[in-house]
Amino acid sequence: EARKVPSSDSWREHRVKNTTNFNPCHSPPDMRLIYQHGGDKFLKKITVRDVILVSGLFEDSGNIYQQLSDEISGAGLTKEQLWKSWHGDTHFIADDHLGWKNSCPTFQKILSKIAYYFDMDIKATRLNHYQDSHEWKPFHHDAAAVKKDKAKTQNFTVAISFGLEREAAFQHAKTGTILSVPCPNGSIYVFSRDVNIIWKHGIRQMSPDKYMNQGRYSIIAWGWRKMEEI
């Protein structure tokens, strides 16, 4: 007996649809990703919902992690004076009120390069230190998302990593969805105004069974630059 071939209408009724909406979407994305390798300046358009990844600016600049360590150690402060625990003792930040930056030319050169590269007016900075892979940073918003005075002068956050590769992560403030970005030595990640509102961010703790006794510095610059609404 000849095999009955199903009609095209029958096939359409039983197939699994892998496209459920054929209407074009013009809504702004919750996050827009951009990448650039090196260059004298960042050349691409920047919008209020961008996360920017940059490589090639510092990877060939010698051992910056060690340079920072040596200069900070020579600033005339004890570790107890300089390093203050961040909320929950998850990692340490350098006390900005103690004048150590004046003894750290590497820190100043990095910030000058970042300001020029992104056409950014830097308003505030921070030096984070993660002593080993156990230390981390919980998800949070930067101050500009919750403080009106900060929002008037800070719409752009730049983070530069030196030392052990760690993962920066973004958690959607409403859905809890998590995206992560590996941050190798010398790499940069950046986020603009609306990303800081729609998403929280942090540094993921590495699994205990992958523990590494290596440190990481991250230099954070908060400031202002022109960007497009979308």
N, C-alpha and C positions, 0 to 999 in steps of 0.2 A: 504494500500500500504506500502510496506517495506521502512523504512527510509534508504536513501542512505548514506553510510559511506564514508567520504572524504578519498581520497588516501593519503598515506604518503607523496607523492610529493606535493600534494595540501596543506597539513598541513604545510609543511616546507616553502612554498611560503608565507603564510599569518601570520605566527607567528612573534612576536616581538623578535628581537635578544637582549639578555642581555650580550652577549660577541661578540665583533666586531673584535678582533684581537687575533689570536691564536699563534702568533710568540713570543717567549720569549724575554724579554727586559733585556739587560745588561748595559743600560745607568746608570750612577750614579744618585742617587736620589737628588732632590733639598734640602731635609732634611732627616736625619736619626735619629730616636728617640731611646734613651736608658734610662733605669731606673735602679736605684740601691737603696736599703734601707740600710743605715748605713754601718757598716764594718769599719775595720781599714784603708783600702786603697780602692781606686776605681780600680777594677780588670779587667774591660772589655776593649776590644780593642777600641781605639778612632781614628776616621777618621776626615778628614778635613770638613765633612759635617754633623757633629753630633750636636744635641741638647740633653743634658743630664739632667735628673731630678733626684735629690737625696733627700731622706727623712731620718729622723732618726739620724742625726748628732747633731742637736741642740734643738730638740723639748723638751727634758727632762733636759735642762740646766738651768732651772729657768727662771725668767722674764728678758731675755736679753734686751728687749726693754727698760725696766725701768733702768737696769744697765747702758746701754749706755747713757740714758738721764741724770742720776745722775752724771756720770763721766764727761760728756761734760759740764754740768752746773758748775762743780767744776774746770774747766780748767782756770777760771779767765778771760773769755771773755764774752762780752755782746752778746745777740742774734743778734743785728745789726752788730757786728763785725764778728761773726762766720759764719752766714748763708747768702749766696749770692743766689739771684734768678737765676735759670736756664733760658735759652732763652725763652722769652715770658711769664715769671713769672708763669710758670705752677707748679713749685715746687722749693725746695731749696737744695743747696749743701753746704757742709762745706768747708770753705776756707782752702786749704791744706798748705798755706804759713804761718799760724799763730801758728804752733807747738802744737795744741791741742791734737794730737795723743799721745804725750808723757804723757798726763794726763789721757789716756783712755786705761788701760790694757785689758779691755774686747775686744776692737777693735783689739788690737795686738794679743790676744790669738786666736780670730776667724781667722785672716789671717794666723797665724802659722799652725793652724789645716787644713785650706784649702790647703796651699802650700804642706803640707805633704800628704794629702789625694789624691791629683791629681798629685803628682810629678811635681809641677808647680814652675817655677821661676817667682815670682811676680815682675813686673816692675813698676806698678803704681796702686793707689787705689783711691776710692772716697766713701764718705758717702752722700747718698741722704736722704732727709727727706720729707715725704708727711704728712702734718699736719692733713689732714682729707681726706675723700673720694672724695672731689672735685678736689684735686690736682692730676696731672697726668704727663706723659712724652710723647711728640709727637714721631712718628716714625722717626728713624734716624739710620745711620750707625755709629759704633765706628770708632775712628780715623784711625785705622789700615787699613780700607777699602779704605781710600782716601789719606793717607799720607805715602809715601814710607819709611821714617825713622821709623815710628811706626810699619809698616808691618814687618820690619826686626827683631823686638824684641817682638811683641805681636801677637800671633795667637790663643789666648784662653781667653775667658771672663767668669768670675764666678760672679754670683749675689746671695747674701744670704739675705733673707727677715726676718724681725722681726716686729711684731705688727699686724695691721689689714691685713687680707687676701686681696690681690689685684690680678688682672690678668695682667701678662706679655703677650705681643702679638707680633707676627711676621707678617710683611707685605711683600709679595713677591715684589721685586723692579720692576719687569717688568709687572706682571699680576695684582698686587694689591690684590691678595688672602690673607686673614687674618686667622691666627691660633692663638688661645689664650691658656694660661696655668695658672690656678689658682695657686697662690703662698701663701700658708698658713704660719703662724708663724713658723720660723725655717727651712723652706724649701730652696732648692737651685736649680737654673737652670743655665745651662752652654751652651755656644755655641762656636764652633771652627771656624777656619779661613774662609772657604768658605760660611758658613752660614751668616757671617757678610758682605759678598759681595752680595750674592744672595738675602738676606732678610734684611729689616730694622726691628728694634725692638722698643718697647716702653711699657709704662704702661697705660692701658686703664682707662679713667675717668669713675667712677661709675655713673649710672643714678641719676639725681638730686632727684628723688622720692625715692631713696634708700640711701640717704645721711646718713653718719655715722661720728660722731665727734670723730674719733679715728685715731691715727697716725701710720705711717709705716716708719721704717728705712730700706734702702737697702745698703748693703756694696758691692761694686764692686771691683773686682781685675782683672787687665789686666796683662797678662804675656805670658810665653812661655813654651811649653812642646812638647814632641815628639808625632807625630800622623801620621797616614797612609794616603797616597793619594788613591783616588778611582776613 
